[in-house]
Each structure stands twice: as structure tokens, then as C-alpha cells.
Amino acid sequence: MSRLANRRRAVFVVGLAAPALLASATTAAAISAAGISTAASAERAAVAGAHPAWATASADRGALDPAATLDGIRVFLAGKDPAGLESYARAVSDPRSPSFRHFLNPRQIADRFGPTPAQTEQVTEWLASAGLTVTGTDPHFVAARGTVSAAQRAFGTELHDFADHEGKHRAPVGAVTAPASLAKAVLGVTGLDDPAKQRVEPKVKADPDPYGPPATIYRGLPCSDYWGQKAATDRPKVDGKTVAWTPCGYGPQELRAAYGVDKTGLTGKGVTVGVLDPYGSPTIEADLAAYNTKHNFQQFRPGQLKQYVETGGATTCYGGPPGGLYIEEALDIEAVHAMAPDADVAYIGAKDCESTSLIDAVNRAVDGHLADLINNSWGIGSEPPSDAVRQGFEQAFQRAAVSGIGIYYSSGDCGYEDPETPCGKGDESTRKQTNYPPESPWVTAVGGTTMGLDQHGRKVAEVGWGNVRSNLTEDGTGWTPAPKDAYPSGYTGGSGGGTSIVFRQPAYQAGVVPDKQALERPDGSTSAYRMRTVPDISADGDSSTGMLVGYTGRDKDGVARYHETKLGGTSLSSPLIVGIQALAQQAQGSAIGFANPQIYARYGTAAYQDVTDTPVSVARNDLTNPNDPDSAPLKRLYTAGFSGGPLAAFPGYDRLTGVGTPGAGYVATYRR
């Protein structure tokens, strides 16, 4: 029996490896013995995952001031039928189910699965009875603030400071509890631990105005107009061959040709693509107009770009200012528009980089059905998120599936987040791990490739993106370290991937992902269960073969000007795939919804181009200061397709490129 036939016999099951709320076991007497009195009910239930893994006994630096004030406490609401929500999300996304594509509108979802008024009222009364001030409610959570003392009464645990390399961060000492009578209403609790541990980090810093344009990024010269055009004759050969200078950056026409979408007659008309990032660029409309003019590409028509930006949040983003994310916004929108120039674009800006603000933004997009597909080119910090944060996202993703909305995430830019590599150290990773939210079974995780295009936009090279960097030796006769010896010391980044330690294997991956990959944990041990692997699908992502992106940057003279820079990462891969999916939805004539069951159903067909590794190298002159075009160049060699690390691209599914990249006939497979 074929793997496809086996997969069709599987049950579409996804889920966390642990439940969200444990059975009631903690009594008022036990809590009192720990020095914390209880509020309201004597029976308590432990809320799983509210104690973060980084809050260890050895890092404990003592109790918080009981009179100190905590803001941003949230109790996420489970709704009246969380199991039913997950079950219907599976059914509506499964081509084998009678409920396939029987999507519900936001009102139907709220009526069927949302919290009851009584549940919201009971949670509100519980928090108030402990001395907390309820600051707001919505269909997904109850928010509160108050003293540390009141929070400890409400949740039955002490709050302490815990130290790490960044300083001190608050967290619960023990299990966070809720009244047992409210167990069914509580999905999770956030805000007791330091939200700074779970933020999105911008790659670009904005200076000096936090809301002003970011510093302009420059790339060193020379560069090639297309793959292999200009030979680096003054640089040492690699394996006896002269390498070429890195491409200058692809434009929208080249990228459309690369994936064959320029010949489909499809433009994304009638589809709305969402782009969700923190904050919102004040120059985005002018930047898009300048970009399309320069590239002789289709302009946005009036009303084609809609912006839903929430303001009033924190003015720092993991230590970086908001302006650092404006380039990300430009990259995401320009890449989507390149693939689907007639699709409407809904930009959804979270008020800041806090995980709860990003959950809010996803909820706003789903509740209002602001888009049919939503691109997310971000992930949560170097620390794994708490289970409470995961549960908040997972509930939103399941409601998106029920609504017929597809959620897409870039899989990450540091492979397996290995802290032994410069890339992992730069991201302050603490262990090998997959990224969240990309590892969620309810999102499509998009990985990256290194893609070479000729002067006609045709692919002439494509391997898994996993770069190792070599430097020119002092005598100029060789490269050090040699590419074959450059992992881990020379690893500078690559497609995020690997095997989750949190989520079980969803049925859509059964029969496609080899057991070795599904069972091999990040530390090399073997899991007792097949687990979720990422990515699902891939597109160009290597910064050496990236896309030219237009944005307003602040030059070194302090003046803000429009500028174009070659950018890559899975922040490019994901919006390229989302744009292609918009064409597929147009071809289908109806919503695709959560795409993974359909993506994996096409595995092994001509819909995909399988990506395998063969070493390819490019020469680059990296500027010592990328914000100063006159700074000294660093003479380097970048090699992909031979990282030597734990992730590689080989025939079939792999944890670097997933099922592969869309072939020229991919979108046609969705035509009815």
C-alpha cells in the first residue's frame, strides 16, 4: 500500500504533549502551608505551564516586594467547548471529512465555542475577590492588574525574581492555581512571569527616534545581476572552480518567473492576504509606490492596501525600537504583492512585541475575518514560550481553521537554534529547538532555500538554505575554515527546522515524514512518540539570493531616504508562499483554509520540486558596518547545501525544506 493510501487511513490528530489544565489536586491547606492564602474557593486546580522552565531554584533571587504593582495579568478563557473547537477544526480542514470546507463565520464560532457570559463573570469575580482590579474583558480573556500580594492570593503561589544573563525576571515559584470550580473556564494565565522573556526581536535597530525610520542597510559590492554572472577572479577557487559574486537581489518579475506563476494568468484577484507584524510603518504606502515604480511593476490600486494598526503599546521590542520592524513590514508586503499583484493586502499591526499583543492581533484578524491567508514573519524569542502563551495562540489558530483562514509562519533563520553556533549564540538560544509558533500543528511553517536564477528568471540552482561562512586567509590564497569544516564555528544561518518536543505528529504528516526524523529529538535521543516536524514547504530564503526590498531608511547623515536592500531569511520565504497560495485560492474559487492537509496530500507529485543538497558557494564583500557604505569590506565566502549540521536537504521530505518548493504547475492543481 502506498504512503498516500496509508495517510488516508490516519486520523487527523494534533495536540500538545501535555493537557492545558491539570485535575484539581491542590487544597487550600497545602497552599497556606506555602505561605499563600487562598481567595474564594477552598478547592484549587493547577494551571499547567504557568511556571516557566527558566525559573529554576538555582536562579532564584528571592521574593518580590508584596506592594509592587503588576500590570498585564491575563486569564485566557477556554470557551464552552474547547474539545469541540479542535475537533471541528480538524474536520473542516480534512479533505476526507464530510465537514471539509464547511467553514463557520465569526458569529457562529462565538455562539458555538466562545465563553459564556457566566464564565467571564465568574473569572472576573474571582480576580476581584483576591484584590486585583479587572482592567478589561473580551471574548478571549479577562485582564487585571494589582499588587504582587493580590496576585499571589489569586493564583496561590509566591512570585520571585530569577536571574539570567539579561538581569532579573519575575516568575511564579510553584504551580499557578485557580479555583477548581472555574477549571473548565480557564485556558491559561499569563503576566505573572516577565513578558520580556517572550517577545519578538527585531533584526534591525532604529536610531535615534524609536518610531522613526531604521538605519539604512547597505550591501558590499561587487554583485551579480543573476546567478554566476560575475566571476570572483581575484578570490581563491573552491574545489578547483572560480566562484561568482553573490547576486545583487531579485526583483518581482524574476521571482514570479522562478515559480512559474507568471504564466498561470492568476494574480490573486478576489483574495485578501493578511500580513501581521508588530507596529506599523508610517511610510509604507510611499515605499510601496516607489518600489513598484522602480521595478516597473503593478502599483497598488486605491484601497488595495488596508491597514489595521493598534497603537499604545510598549516602545521597545526586545531591547530594540519599533522602527526596526518597518523593514520587515515592507519585505512581507512587497513579497506578497510580487506573487499576487491583484490580491488585497490587509496589514495587521500588533501594538508591540509582547506575546499577548501578538495573540490579540491574531484574534482581531480572525474575529473580523480580515484576510483569507495571514503571513507571520516572526517567532517568539530565544526562550520557549509558556504553555499559557501557546494555548492562547493554539486556540486562535484553531478558530482560524474553522473560519477558513490559513495561518503561515516563517520557520526561523537559525536552523535548529543550536547554541554552539554563532547563529544560535547571536539569538541567545539556550538549546537546540524548533521555533514557536512555526512548530504548531495548526500553522503552515515555511522554510528557506538558496535559489540561483539566470538572466531569464529560470532556476539554475537550488539547495537547502544552511550557510557556513569562510574568511579570506591573511595571505589571500585560501578560505578559512574550509567549507567542509565550517560547521559549527562558521554557521551563520539557515532554514529553521527540526523536530518539536512539544507537539505530537499530526496525521497529515503520517506516511510522509520518515520515522527517523519524527522520532529524533533535538538532543539526539529518541522520542517515545512521533512528533511534529518543520518546515512544511519552502521558498527562496538565503540572504545571498534574496529579494530587493524598498523602504525608508535613515542614512548616516541622519536624513531619511527611500532605499533598496537585498534581504532574505524565511521572512522572505513565507510571504512568497502566501502569495502563491493566494493564486491557488483564486484558481480553486473558494477558501483553502488551513492548508497543511492539502499540501501534504500533494506530496510525491509534480506539484513540488524536491530540493536536495549540493554545495554551492558565492563570494561576498560584507561591510564592517552595514549602516555605512564607506566602511571596510570583509572578504568572505558563503557556502550552502553543505552545512554539516543536523539538518540537510535530501530526496523526499526533510527538516530543512519540508516537501520541497512549489513547482511551475503547483497552483494549477487547485483548479476545479
Buried (B, 14 or more C-beta within 10 A) or exposed (E): EEEBEEBBEBEBBBBBBEEBBBEBEBBBEBBEEBEBEBBBBEBBBBBBBBBBEBBEEEBBEEBBEEEEEBEBBBBBBBBBBBEEBBBBBBBBBBEBBEBBBEBBEBEEBBEBBBBEEEBBBBBBBBBBBBBBBBBEBBBBBBBBBBBBBBBBBBBBBBBBBBEBEEEBBBBBBBBBBBBBBBBBBBBBBBBBBBBBBBBBBBBBBBBEEBBBBBBBBBBBEEBBEBBBBBBBEEBBEBEEEBBBBBBBBBBBBBBBBBBBBBEBEBBBEEBBBBBBBBBBBBBBEEBBBBBBEEBEBBEBEEEBBBBBBBEEBBEBBBEBBBBBBBBBBBBBBBBBBBBBBBBBBBBBBBBBBBBBBBBBBBBBBBBEBBBBBBBBBBBBBBBBBBBBBBBBBBBBBBBBBBBBBBBBBBBBBBBBBBBBBBBBBEBBBBBBBBBBBBBBBBBBBBBBBBBBBBEEBBBEBBBBBBBBBBBBEEEEEBBEBBBEEBBBEBBBBBBBBBBBBBBBBBBBBBBBBBEEBBBBBBEEEEBEEBBBBBBBBBBBBBBBBBBBBBBBBBBBEEEBEBBBBBBBBBBBBBBBBBBBBBBBBBBBEEBBBBBBBBBBBBBBEEBBBBBBBEBBBBBBBBBEEBBBBEBEEBBBBBBBBBBBBBBBBEEBBBBBBBBBBBBBEBBBBBEE
